[in-house]
């Protein structure tokens, strides 16, 4: 059984499955907490930092999308890569200029 939209598009082989798992945990965080709560095993996930998980997902999701977009071509061209690069650069520059971004990640 697949859970969530992250499983709907098959990532290319260069995409890290551990990173996919992290994104899926973020997407299904509430259901995971509910499951462990019913099983009376909340102590297993008490140390999970939801805020850090959210920040990592916000960074990794656009990167994953870019990897998927660029991997659709057997030989990506500069005309394909450059707009993707610029889009990611703008996104991450905006995030870096956000006050306290670094402290939010820790």
C-alpha positions as CSV (number, residue, x, y, z in Angstrom):
1,X,0.0,0.0,0.0
2,X,1.3,3.5,-0.8
3,X,0.7,6.5,1.4
4,X,0.6,10.0,0.2
5,X,1.4,12.0,-2.8
6,X,5.1,11.4,-2.6
7,X,4.6,7.8,-3.8
8,X,2.6,8.8,-6.8
9,X,5.5,10.0,-8.9
10,X,8.4,7.6,-9.1
11,X,11.7,9.4,-8.3
12,X,14.7,8.8,-10.5
13,X,17.4,6.4,-9.3
14,X,19.6,9.3,-8.2
15,X,17.0,10.4,-5.6
16,X,17.8,9.2,-2.1
17,X,15.2,6.8,-0.7
18,X,16.0,7.9,2.9
19,X,15.1,11.4,1.9
20,X,11.9,10.1,0.4
21,X,11.1,8.4,3.7
22,X,11.7,11.6,5.6
23,X,9.3,13.5,3.4
24,X,6.7,10.8,3.8
25,X,7.1,10.9,7.6
26,X,6.5,14.6,7.4
27,X,3.4,14.2,5.2
28,X,1.9,11.5,7.5
29,X,3.1,12.8,10.8
30,X,-0.4,13.1,12.4
31,X,-1.3,9.5,11.3
32,X,2.0,8.2,12.7
33,X,1.4,9.9,16.0
34,X,-2.1,8.5,16.2
35,X,-0.9,5.0,15.4
36,X,1.7,5.0,18.1
37,X,-0.7,6.6,20.6
38,X,-3.2,3.9,20.1
39,X,-0.5,1.3,20.4
40,X,0.6,3.0,23.7
41,X,4.1,3.4,22.3
42,X,4.4,7.2,22.1
43,X,7.8,7.0,23.8
44,X,9.2,5.7,20.5
45,X,8.5,9.0,18.7
46,X,8.7,11.6,21.6
47,X,12.1,12.8,20.5
48,X,10.9,13.5,16.9
49,X,11.3,17.2,16.3
50,X,8.3,18.1,14.1
51,X,9.6,21.7,13.5
52,X,12.9,20.4,12.2
53,X,11.1,17.8,10.1
54,X,8.9,20.6,8.6
55,X,11.9,22.7,7.8
56,X,13.7,19.9,6.1
57,X,10.7,19.0,4.1
58,X,10.3,22.6,3.0
59,X,13.9,22.5,1.7
60,X,13.8,19.0,0.2
61,X,10.4,19.1,-1.6
62,X,11.4,21.6,-4.3
63,X,14.7,19.8,-4.8
64,X,12.9,16.5,-5.3
65,X,10.6,18.2,-7.8
66,X,13.6,19.6,-9.7
67,X,15.3,16.2,-9.8
68,X,12.1,14.6,-11.2
69,X,11.7,17.3,-13.8
70,X,15.3,17.2,-14.9
71,X,15.4,13.4,-15.0
72,X,12.5,13.2,-17.5
73,X,15.0,14.1,-20.2
74,X,17.7,11.7,-21.2
75,X,20.1,14.6,-21.9
76,X,19.0,17.7,-20.0
77,X,19.9,20.9,-21.9
78,X,20.9,24.3,-20.6
79,X,17.5,25.6,-21.6
80,X,15.9,23.0,-19.3
81,X,18.4,23.2,-16.4
82,X,18.9,27.0,-16.1
83,X,15.2,27.9,-15.3
84,X,15.2,25.1,-12.7
85,X,18.4,26.4,-11.2
86,X,17.1,30.0,-11.1
87,X,13.8,28.9,-9.5
88,X,15.7,26.9,-6.7
89,X,18.2,29.8,-6.2
90,X,15.4,32.3,-5.8
91,X,13.5,30.0,-3.4
92,X,16.6,29.3,-1.2
93,X,17.7,32.9,-1.3
94,X,14.3,34.0,-0.1
95,X,14.5,31.4,2.7
96,X,18.0,32.4,3.6
97,X,17.0,36.1,3.9
98,X,14.1,35.1,6.2
99,X,15.1,36.3,9.7
100,X,16.2,33.4,11.9
101,X,16.2,30.7,9.2
102,X,19.3,29.1,10.5
103,X,18.1,29.0,14.1
104,X,14.8,27.5,12.9
105,X,16.7,24.6,11.3
106,X,18.4,23.6,14.6
